[in-house]
Amino acid sequence: MRLENKTAVVTGAGQGIGKGIALALAREGANVVISDINLTEATKVVREIEELGRKSLAVKTDVTSKKEVDDLIKKTMEKFGSLDIMVSNAGVSSMEYVIDMPEEKWDFNMDVNLKGTFLVTQAAAQQMIKQQNGKIICTASMAGKGGVATQAHYNASKHGVIAYVKSLAQELAPCGITVNSICPGSIKTSMQDREVQWGAEIRGAGATPEDIREEMANFTPLGRIGLPEDIAKVVVFFASDESAFMTGQAINVTGGQSNTM
Ligand SMILES: NC(=O)c1ccc[n+]([C@@H]2O[C@H](COP(=O)([O-])OP(=O)(O)OC[C@H]3O[C@@H](n4cnc5c(N)ncnc54)[C@H](O)[C@@H]3O)[C@@H](O)[C@H]2O)c1
């Protein structure tokens, strides 16, 4: 096992990619704090981690609240005594054209995806600097490397995450802390279920969510929609010593799909 006795925190770990990451870290020996705005789902994941023989803790956290994020780190330190791996994964999306976009939708995407990344990684870094080691991994997106109609706000937030990670990596390198981001492509989660539904509604002309999902798979050179486990494997790599000489990177995990328009 590559992460025996390490302490990891994963935000947005109640479902989807975050849950997949939390379980993969636990399978490699880590004790994992399950942080999510949805405490009910987080508590279910805690049980699954405990069934794997690891320790776990559910913490209700809204990543846009500095107070709640600071409380997450405090509770982690009280229970486990160290913070070795921080995965800043919580994120939201919505789909609307810029011309009609309500200001609140812009703020919602920016607040959760970009400000949330800042608050979570800042609080983690404050602890990791005391330890002089740590691994920070942020879930960005393929959307952080290109543009697509109806998701300007989401794409801008994810471009921001990638740029932020590059800068933070330089600040923390002298302290023995690496900071990297993962850029998933199309991954089967609740977020994607919502997006294919919206995509079909925006397209109209009888398009169905299944049509949109099939197109996503067809645009993917490896020929399928990704799974949370596909992302989790790369997060484990960044959380382990195998990635010791890597920092400030934004790695695509997209089945070969690229979004560089
Ligand atoms: N699914 C994809 O195709 C895809 C592709 C690229 C990037 N991503 C990114 O992966 C990450 C996870 O997405 P997912 O597909 O698993 O989505 P999801 O909606 O299935 O899960 C997101 C989780 O984050 C939690 N969350 C939402 N707002 C929060 C907040 N303010 N504070 C704390 N937790 C909050 C939700 O409760 C949920 O458990 C996101 O950052 C997303 O942008 C997803």
Ligand as a Chemical Component Dictionary entry (heavy atoms), coordinates in Angstrom:
data_LIG
# 
_chem_comp.id                   LIG 
_chem_comp.type                 NON-POLYMER 
_chem_comp.pdbx_formal_charge   0 
_chem_comp.three_letter_code    LIG 
# 
loop_
_chem_comp_atom.comp_id 
_chem_comp_atom.atom_id 
_chem_comp_atom.alt_atom_id 
_chem_comp_atom.type_symbol 
_chem_comp_atom.charge 
_chem_comp_atom.model_Cartn_x 
_chem_comp_atom.model_Cartn_y 
_chem_comp_atom.model_Cartn_z 
_chem_comp_atom.pdbx_ordinal 
LIG N1  N1  N 0  -18.219 14.909 -13.888 1  
LIG C1  C1  C 0  -17.451 15.464 -14.825 2  
LIG O1  O1  O 0  -17.584 15.158 -16.045 3  
LIG C2  C2  C 0  -16.369 16.444 -14.438 4  
LIG C3  C3  C 0  -15.467 16.838 -15.433 5  
LIG C4  C4  C 0  -14.454 17.730 -15.103 6  
LIG C5  C5  C 0  -14.320 18.200 -13.818 7  
LIG N2  N2  N 1  -15.211 17.812 -12.868 8  
LIG C6  C6  C 0  -15.015 18.347 -11.516 9  
LIG O2  O2  O 0  -14.931 17.281 -10.593 10 
LIG C7  C7  C 0  -15.360 17.724 -9.295  11 
LIG C8  C8  C 0  -16.405 16.759 -8.771  12 
LIG O3  O3  O 0  -17.507 16.762 -9.663  13 
LIG P1  P1  P 0  -18.567 15.563 -9.754  14 
LIG O4  O4  O 0  -18.785 15.303 -11.189 15 
LIG O5  O5  O -1 -18.180 14.455 -8.846  16 
LIG O6  O6  O 0  -19.863 16.349 -9.206  17 
LIG P2  P2  P 0  -21.041 15.874 -8.245  18 
LIG O7  O7  O 0  -22.088 16.931 -8.360  19 
LIG O8  O8  O 0  -21.415 14.464 -8.538  20 
LIG O9  O9  O 0  -20.376 15.927 -6.798  21 
LIG C9  C9  C 0  -19.948 17.165 -6.255  22 
LIG C10 C10 C 0  -19.931 17.067 -4.742  23 
LIG O10 O10 O 0  -19.518 18.359 -4.240  24 
LIG C11 C11 C 0  -20.410 18.726 -3.185  25 
LIG N3  N3  N 0  -20.485 20.189 -3.084  26 
LIG C12 C12 C 0  -21.150 21.035 -3.919  27 
LIG N4  N4  N 0  -21.017 22.298 -3.480  28 
LIG C13 C13 C 0  -20.259 22.242 -2.361  29 
LIG C14 C14 C 0  -19.784 23.231 -1.462  30 
LIG N5  N5  N 0  -20.078 24.532 -1.593  31 
LIG N6  N6  N 0  -19.001 22.829 -0.416  32 
LIG C15 C15 C 0  -18.714 21.514 -0.259  33 
LIG N7  N7  N 0  -19.164 20.531 -1.065  34 
LIG C16 C16 C 0  -19.915 20.904 -2.108  35 
LIG C17 C17 C 0  -21.741 18.093 -3.531  36 
LIG O11 O11 O 0  -22.576 17.957 -2.378  37 
LIG C18 C18 C 0  -21.310 16.766 -4.128  38 
LIG O12 O12 O 0  -21.181 15.762 -3.143  39 
LIG C19 C19 C 0  -15.876 19.152 -9.508  40 
LIG O13 O13 O 0  -14.856 20.068 -9.139  41 
LIG C20 C20 C 0  -16.132 19.215 -11.001 42 
LIG O14 O14 O 0  -16.072 20.539 -11.490 43 
LIG C21 C21 C 0  -16.230 16.949 -13.153 44 
# 
loop_
_chem_comp_bond.comp_id 
_chem_comp_bond.atom_id_1 
_chem_comp_bond.atom_id_2 
_chem_comp_bond.value_order 
_chem_comp_bond.pdbx_ordinal 
LIG N1  C1  SING 1  
LIG C1  O1  DOUB 2  
LIG C1  C2  SING 3  
LIG C2  C3  SING 4  
LIG C2  C21 DOUB 5  
LIG C3  C4  DOUB 6  
LIG C4  C5  SING 7  
LIG C5  N2  DOUB 8  
LIG N2  C6  SING 9  
LIG N2  C21 SING 10 
LIG C6  O2  SING 11 
LIG C6  C20 SING 12 
LIG O2  C7  SING 13 
LIG C7  C8  SING 14 
LIG C7  C19 SING 15 
LIG C8  O3  SING 16 
LIG O3  P1  SING 17 
LIG P1  O4  DOUB 18 
LIG P1  O5  SING 19 
LIG P1  O6  SING 20 
LIG O6  P2  SING 21 
LIG P2  O7  DOUB 22 
LIG P2  O8  SING 23 
LIG P2  O9  SING 24 
LIG O9  C9  SING 25 
LIG C9  C10 SING 26 
LIG C10 O10 SING 27 
LIG C10 C18 SING 28 
LIG O10 C11 SING 29 
LIG C11 N3  SING 30 
LIG C11 C17 SING 31 
LIG N3  C12 SING 32 
LIG N3  C16 SING 33 
LIG C12 N4  DOUB 34 
LIG N4  C13 SING 35 
LIG C13 C14 SING 36 
LIG C13 C16 DOUB 37 
LIG C14 N5  SING 38 
LIG C14 N6  DOUB 39 
LIG N6  C15 SING 40 
LIG C15 N7  DOUB 41 
LIG N7  C16 SING 42 
LIG C17 O11 SING 43 
LIG C17 C18 SING 44 
LIG C18 O12 SING 45 
LIG C19 O13 SING 46 
LIG C19 C20 SING 47 
LIG C20 O14 SING 48 
# 
